[in-house]
Amino acid sequence: MHMFRVGKTCIRGFSRRLHDISRGLPKKLPIAGVQNVILVASGKGGVGKSTVATNLSLALARRCTVGLLDADVFGPSIPLMMNLSSLPQTNHQNLIIPISNYNVKCMSMGLLVDEKSPVVWRGLMVMQAIRKLLRGVRWGPLDLLVIDMPPGTGDTQLSITQEMPIAGVVLVTTPQSVAVADCIKGAEMFSKVGVPILGTVENMSHYTCPDCGSEHRIFGDDLRSKLRDTAADVPIIGKLPIRPQVAEDCDRGTPSVIRDEEIGRIFDGIADSIVQQLSFDSTPT
């Protein structure tokens, strides 16, 4: 009997501690002036996530006011892909003013440090920098902030999903099994933290021969069946072909969505799907 009372006391004490811990979790606060936040993420690096985030932001900017945040502190790509080189200024409130190009407001750690200097920081410093890029930038007014996430399912992903309300995430993968496996892990992670999955973009889906017009699935096929292995609902909302011009456009800072009619149509379809799912009052630009 004495042991039962002790056990009951322990259970009650543990429940109280859980309650205290839950009360101590940071409250999700929206970013001032930003109506919706979406993430562009991938489980694995090198699948074209930043390319998708950049082109998608431009496609969305045809439908609403858009900002693009580069949350990859160690390997920022947005300054190059968006042709940004100016040093950001601050206003009278000491808020950083984002740099705009192609009608998209942009911010990246790559704009604040020397492009040839590596960022060698521990996790706490990284999260402090990301919080500054989120809260210390005059983003608003925006209908939509797109966050280009670093690859993986680590501290940055968890911290950002706990920092503010997230309207949804777009996952990027190639058809290759090793990339799809990490995409599935990412889908499961975002589902567990309550972030809606807006869909998957299949990058490098196929290559079209310029001579005969035949399509070749270089990195494998049947992505849809591979995604069925996850408990999360992961629809495919866009398929991007392998096209050398896309990489060249990124290196020149001229996103393909404004240069290539076919790529533009694909990203327009992805943007329409996202806007429809979010159901917000957009401001045409």
C-alpha positions in Angstrom: 0.0 0.0 0.0 2.8 2.3 0.9 4.5 1.6 -2.4 1.3 2.4 -4.3 1.0 5.8 -2.6 4.6 6.6 -3.5 4.0 5.6 -7.1 0.9 7.7 -7.3 2.7 10.6 -5.9 5.5 10.2 -8.4 3.0 10.0 -11.3 1.3 13.2 -10.1 4.6 15.0 -9.7 5.7 13.9 -13.2 2.4 15.2 -14.6 2.9 18.5 -13.0 6.4 18.7 -14.4 5.1 18.0 -17.9 2.5 20.7 -17.5 5.2 23.2 -16.3 7.4 22.2 -19.3 4.6 22.7 -21.7 3.9 26.1 -20.2 7.6 27.0 -20.7 7.6 26.3 -24.4 7.9 29.5 -26.5 4.6 30.9 -27.6 4.2 31.1 -31.4 4.1 34.7 -32.4 3.4 35.9 -36.0 6.0 38.1 -37.7 4.8 41.7 -37.7 3.1 42.6 -41.0 3.3 39.1 -42.5 0.1 37.3 -43.2 1.4 33.8 -44.0 4.7 32.0 -43.7 5.6 28.9 -45.8 8.7 26.8 -45.8 10.6 25.3 -48.7 12.5 22.3 -47.3 14.3 19.1 -48.2 15.6 16.2 -46.3 18.8 16.1 -48.3 21.0 18.8 -49.8 21.7 19.2 -53.5 18.2 18.5 -54.7 17.6 22.1 -55.9 15.7 23.4 -52.9 17.0 27.0 -53.2 16.4 27.0 -57.0 12.8 26.0 -56.3 12.4 28.6 -53.5 13.7 31.4 -55.7 11.6 30.6 -58.7 8.5 29.9 -56.6 8.9 33.2 -54.9 8.9 35.0 -58.2 5.8 33.1 -59.4 4.0 33.9 -56.2 4.9 37.5 -56.5 2.7 37.7 -59.6 -0.2 36.9 -57.3 0.6 38.6 -53.9 3.3 40.5 -52.0 6.2 38.1 -51.2 9.3 38.0 -49.2 12.1 35.4 -49.3 14.2 34.6 -46.3 17.4 32.5 -46.7 17.6 30.4 -43.5 20.6 28.4 -44.6 23.2 30.3 -42.5 26.1 28.1 -43.5 25.4 27.9 -47.2 23.3 30.9 -48.3 22.4 30.8 -52.0 19.7 33.5 -52.3 22.1 36.5 -52.9 23.6 34.8 -55.9 20.3 33.4 -57.3 18.4 36.7 -56.8 21.4 38.9 -58.0 21.7 40.7 -54.7 24.9 42.5 -53.6 23.8 45.6 -51.7 24.5 45.9 -48.0 21.2 46.1 -46.1 20.4 49.3 -44.2 18.5 49.8 -41.0 15.6 52.2 -40.3 15.0 54.4 -37.3 13.6 51.4 -35.3 16.9 49.6 -36.0 15.1 47.1 -38.2 16.9 45.7 -41.2 15.4 46.8 -44.5 15.3 43.8 -46.9 16.8 44.1 -50.3 14.2 43.9 -53.1 14.7 42.4 -56.6 12.1 41.0 -59.1 9.4 42.4 -56.8 10.5 40.1 -53.9 11.8 41.3 -50.6 14.9 39.3 -49.7 17.2 38.7 -46.7 20.1 36.4 -46.2 23.1 36.0 -43.9 25.0 36.1 -47.2 24.2 39.8 -47.4 25.6 40.5 -43.9 29.0 38.6 -44.1 31.8 38.6 -46.6 30.9 36.1 -49.3 34.3 34.4 -49.1 34.2 34.0 -45.3 32.8 30.8 -43.9 30.3 31.0 -41.0 31.7 28.9 -38.2 29.1 29.0 -35.4 27.6 26.7 -32.9 23.9 26.0 -32.8 22.9 28.7 -30.3 24.5 31.5 -32.4 22.8 30.1 -35.6 19.4 30.3 -34.0 20.1 33.8 -32.7 21.0 34.9 -36.2 17.9 33.3 -37.7 15.7 34.9 -35.0 17.3 38.3 -36.0 16.5 37.6 -39.6 12.9 36.8 -38.7 12.1 39.4 -36.1 14.7 42.1 -36.8 13.8 42.7 -40.4 11.0 45.1 -41.6 9.2 42.4 -43.6 5.7 43.8 -43.7 3.4 44.4 -45.2 3.6 40.9 -46.9 0.9 38.4 -47.9 3.5 35.6 -47.9 7.0 35.0 -46.5 8.9 32.1 -48.1 11.6 30.6 -46.0 14.3 28.7 -47.8 15.3 26.1 -45.1 18.6 24.4 -44.7 18.5 20.7 -45.5 17.7 18.1 -42.8 15.5 17.8 -39.8 17.5 19.4 -37.1 17.6 22.3 -34.7 16.8 25.0 -37.3 13.7 23.2 -38.5 12.3 22.5 -35.0 13.1 26.0 -33.8 11.5 27.8 -36.7 8.3 25.7 -36.4 8.2 26.5 -32.7 8.9 30.2 -33.3 5.9 31.3 -35.3 2.7 29.9 -37.0 3.6 28.1 -40.2 1.0 28.0 -42.9 2.6 25.0 -44.7 5.7 23.4 -46.2 6.7 22.6 -49.7 9.1 19.6 -49.9 11.7 19.3 -52.7 13.2 16.0 -53.8 14.6 14.3 -56.8 13.2 10.9 -57.9 16.3 9.1 -56.7 15.5 6.7 -53.9 18.2 8.1 -51.5 16.7 11.6 -51.8 13.1 10.4 -51.5 13.9 8.5 -48.3 15.0 11.8 -46.7 12.0 13.6 -48.2 9.8 11.1 -46.4 11.6 11.7 -43.1 11.1 15.4 -43.5 7.4 14.9 -44.2 7.0 12.8 -41.1 8.9 15.4 -39.0 6.8 18.4 -40.2 3.6 16.3 -39.7 4.6 15.6 -36.1 5.1 19.3 -35.3 1.8 20.2 -36.9 3.0 21.9 -40.1 0.7 21.2 -43.1 2.4 19.7 -46.1 1.4 21.8 -49.2 3.0 19.3 -51.6 6.2 18.0 -53.1 8.1 19.4 -56.0 9.9 16.7 -58.0 13.1 18.3 -59.3 15.1 16.8 -62.1 12.1 14.7 -62.9 13.2 13.8 -66.5 15.4 14.9 -69.3 14.0 15.6 -72.8 16.3 14.9 -75.7 16.7 18.0 -77.8 17.1 15.9 -81.0 14.3 13.4 -80.8 12.0 14.8 -78.0 12.0 11.5 -76.0 11.9 11.7 -72.2 14.4 9.9 -70.1 14.0 9.3 -66.3 17.7 9.5 -65.4 17.2 9.5 -61.6 14.4 6.9 -61.5 10.6 7.1 -61.7 7.4 6.3 -59.9 7.9 8.9 -57.2 4.3 8.8 -56.3 4.5 5.1 -55.2 7.7 5.8 -53.2 5.9 8.6 -51.3 3.1 6.2 -50.3 5.6 4.8 -47.8 5.0 7.7 -45.5 2.0 8.2 -43.2 1.9 11.9 -44.1 -0.2 13.0 -47.1 2.5 14.2 -49.6 0.9 15.2 -53.0 3.1 16.0 -55.9 2.3 19.6 -57.0 5.0 20.1 -59.6 7.6 18.2 -61.8 10.6 20.1 -63.1 12.7 18.7 -66.0 16.5 18.5 -66.1 17.6 21.6 -68.0 21.2 23.0 -67.9 19.8 26.5 -68.6 18.2 26.5 -65.1 21.6 26.1 -63.4 23.1 28.8 -65.6 20.2 31.2 -64.8 20.8 30.6 -61.1 24.4 31.4 -61.4 23.6 34.6 -63.3 21.0 35.7 -60.9 18.2 35.6 -63.4 15.6 33.0 -62.3 14.3 30.8 -65.0 10.7 31.5 -64.2 11.1 34.9 -66.0 13.1 33.5 -68.9 11.8 30.1 -69.8 8.2 29.7 -70.8 7.9 26.0 -69.8 9.5 26.5 -66.4 7.3 29.5 -65.9 4.2 27.5 -66.5 5.3 24.8 -64.1 6.0 27.3 -61.3 2.7 29.1 -62.0 0.9 25.8 -61.4 2.8 25.3 -58.2 2.1 28.8 -57.0 -1.7 28.5 -57.9 -1.8 25.3 -55.8 -0.3 27.0 -52.8 -2.4 30.1 -52.9 -5.5 27.9 -53.3 -4.6 25.8 -50.3 -3.8 28.8 -48.1 -7.0 30.6 -49.1 -5.8 34.0 -48.1 -6.7 37.4 -49.4 -3.9 38.1 -51.9 -2.8 41.5 -53.1 -2.0 41.4 -56.8 1.3 43.0 -57.7 
